[in-house]
Amino acid sequence: MGCGICHKIRLHKRRGAGRIYLRTIVSDLTMLIIGIIMKMIPQVIVFVFMYKFIRKYTGGFHCETALTCYLSSSTMCICVLLAIKYLPYNLGVYIVATVLSIGVLFAISPIEAINKPLEEIEVKVFGKRARIVLCITLVIFGVICALGLTEMVKTMAISVVDILLFAVMGKIKLLNYKRKKIEQN
């Protein structure tokens, strides 16, 4: 009898993981299609990679439902690509924006989600990993600046600023949730 219950639990977890992978694939394909439509394939690939690479450890804003997450991710992708396409190139502005954004992310990471609070050890581990990833990002950004790859400088800078915005939104959402919880008690 115990084995049957364990089997059902494992099966349920696998189905849940399968749904998460499917949602991720659909979201990534949607962003790639957006990049193809906007004729910005390298930019969308860099943005998606950076977003996944950095946000995995820094944390940030989490939507309530999978559909809201999908729609907000798609909208965010369009907004980032439009910013890359239409904002003028200014190396000084992009360097300052990137360094400041990475600095703030360095200070506030990791940001836990309301539905998945982090234990003390997770805060330490994810915080350390976030800082390592942010340092690597800053080094790569510096190399790309030195190489004069203007489109990638712009893409990385705008992507990091976007990641910061969503991290700050996540932090605000978490703080508001904690404040309301304290007020209720």
Residue, then its C-alpha position, 0 to 999 in steps of 0.5 A: m500500500g505504501c509503495g502505491i502512494c509513493h508511486k503516485i507522489r513520484l508520478h505527480k512530481r514528474r507530471g509537474a516537472g513536465r509541465i514546467y519544462l513544457r511551459t519553459i519551451v513554449s515561452d522560449l520559443t515564443m521569445l525566439i519567434i518574437g526575435i525572428i519577427m523583429k529581425m533581432i535573433p542575436q539580441v533575443i538570444v542574448f537577452v533570454f540567456m542573460y535573463k535565465f542565467i542571472r535571474k536563476y540566482t538573483g530571484g525577482f518578480h513572480c507572477e501568480t499564474a503560468l498564463t500571467c507569467y507567459l504573457s508578462s515574459s512575452t511583453m517584457c521581451i518585446c519591450v526590451l527588443l524595442a528598447i534595443k532597436y530604438l534607444p540611441y547608442n551611448l557607451g557611457v550611459y550603457i556602462v553606468a546603467t550596467v554597473l549600477s544595475i549589477g551593483v544593486l542586484f549584488a546588494i539585494s540578491p537573492i530575492e525570495a518568492i512569496n510562495k517559496p521562501l528561502e531558508e538561511i542556507e539557501v540565502k547564503v548559497f544563492g547570494k554567493r552564486a548570484r554575486i559570482v554570476l553578476c561578476i562574470t556578467l560584468v567581466i563579459f560586459g567589459v570585454i564586449c565594450a573593449l571589443g567595440l561590439t556596440e549592438m551587444v553592449k546595448t543588448m547586455a546593458i538593457s537586459v541587465v537594467d530589465i533584470l534589475l527592474f523585475a528584481v526590484m518589483g519582486k523585492i517590493k512585492l515581497l516586502n509588501y506581503k511581509r508588511k501585510k502579514i505583520e499587520q494582520n497579526 
